[in-house]
Amino acid sequence: MKRNWRQATLVTFTHPLYPPKDEARSMHLTKRLASPLLLILLSTGAFAATPDSTPPPASLAPLLQAMSERLDIADQVALTKWDSGKPIQDSPREQQVIANAAQQAATYQLAPEDVSQFLAAQIEANKLVQYALLAKWHTAGKAPTIARPDLVKQIRPALDQLQIRLLQHYAAFATSRQDPQCPAWLAKGRKALRIDKLHDLALVRATGELCVSGR
């Protein structure tokens, strides 16, 4: 009986409903400290649920569409380069296009350096398509037998007109470039414009500097 009493006593003092005084004091202190800490975490949003992504601004879709159209023109430029045998790289022409666009930056309330970077990205994306197509045609030994628009009289004027639209849409989207969700918007927008692997990759290059952070 004595042994049983000791066992019962041991069970009584170690029962979870009756913790020792030191343990009870520790639990009380923990609760007192946890309450304000919990309030701080809740107020800072540490435990807040991840908010649903906000939809992209209306200015993004027409911007991406105009960029995609410029890449379509790259196919036509590549054909003229195939026929003429001229190199794809045309630095004087590129510098002229970028400089002219930078001079118009104030018209769209944009920084000249931003416009220069934007146009340079479009040109690089355009050349990416041209290089890939020429390589493909050289491998096949021929280019598509379709009508060739004139580079100077048709293609370049079309590019000049498209550039106006590009800058207008770029200016409209400019205030959203620093939004944390900008990369996600671009990924979704590019997905909606998928054409083929080459042009999809070129559009990735064209939008490469569209989102910015830490400015």
Rosetta blueprint (number, residue, H / E / L):
1 M L
2 K H
3 R H
4 N H
5 W H
6 R H
7 Q H
8 A H
9 T H
10 L H
11 V H
12 T H
13 F H
14 T H
15 H L
16 P L
17 L L
18 Y L
19 P L
20 P L
21 K H
22 D H
23 E H
24 A H
25 R H
26 S H
27 M H
28 H H
29 L H
30 T H
31 K H
32 R H
33 L H
34 A H
35 S H
36 P H
37 L H
38 L H
39 L H
40 I H
41 L H
42 L H
43 S H
44 T L
45 G L
46 A L
47 F L
48 A L
49 A L
50 T L
51 P L
52 D L
53 S L
54 T L
55 P L
56 P L
57 P L
58 A L
59 S L
60 L H
61 A H
62 P H
63 L H
64 L H
65 Q H
66 A H
67 M H
68 S H
69 E H
70 R H
71 L H
72 D H
73 I H
74 A H
75 D H
76 Q H
77 V H
78 A H
79 L H
80 T H
81 K H
82 W H
83 D H
84 S H
85 G L
86 K L
87 P L
88 I L
89 Q L
90 D L
91 S H
92 P H
93 R H
94 E H
95 Q H
96 Q H
97 V H
98 I H
99 A H
100 N H
101 A H
102 A H
103 Q H
104 Q L
105 A H
106 A H
107 T H
108 Y H
109 Q L
110 L L
111 A L
112 P H
113 E H
114 D H
115 V H
116 S H
117 Q H
118 F H
119 L H
120 A H
121 A H
122 Q H
123 I H
124 E H
125 A H
126 N H
127 K H
128 L H
129 V H
130 Q H
131 Y H
132 A H
133 L H
134 L H
135 A H
136 K H
137 W H
138 H H
139 T H
140 A H
141 G L
142 K L
143 A L
144 P L
145 T L
146 I L
147 A L
148 R L
149 P L
150 D L
151 L H
152 V H
153 K H
154 Q H
155 I H
156 R H
157 P H
158 A H
159 L H
160 D H
161 Q H
162 L H
163 Q H
164 I H
165 R H
166 L H
167 L H
168 Q H
169 H H
170 Y H
171 A H
172 A H
173 F H
174 A H
175 T H
176 S H
177 R L
178 Q L
179 D L
180 P L
181 Q L
182 C H
183 P H
184 A H
185 W H
186 L H
187 A H
188 K H
189 G H
190 R H
191 K H
192 A H
193 L L
194 R L
195 I L
196 D L
197 K H
198 L H
199 H H
200 D H
201 L H
202 A H
203 L H
204 V H
205 R H
206 A H
207 T L
208 G L
209 E L
210 L L
211 C L
212 V L
213 S L
214 G L
215 R L
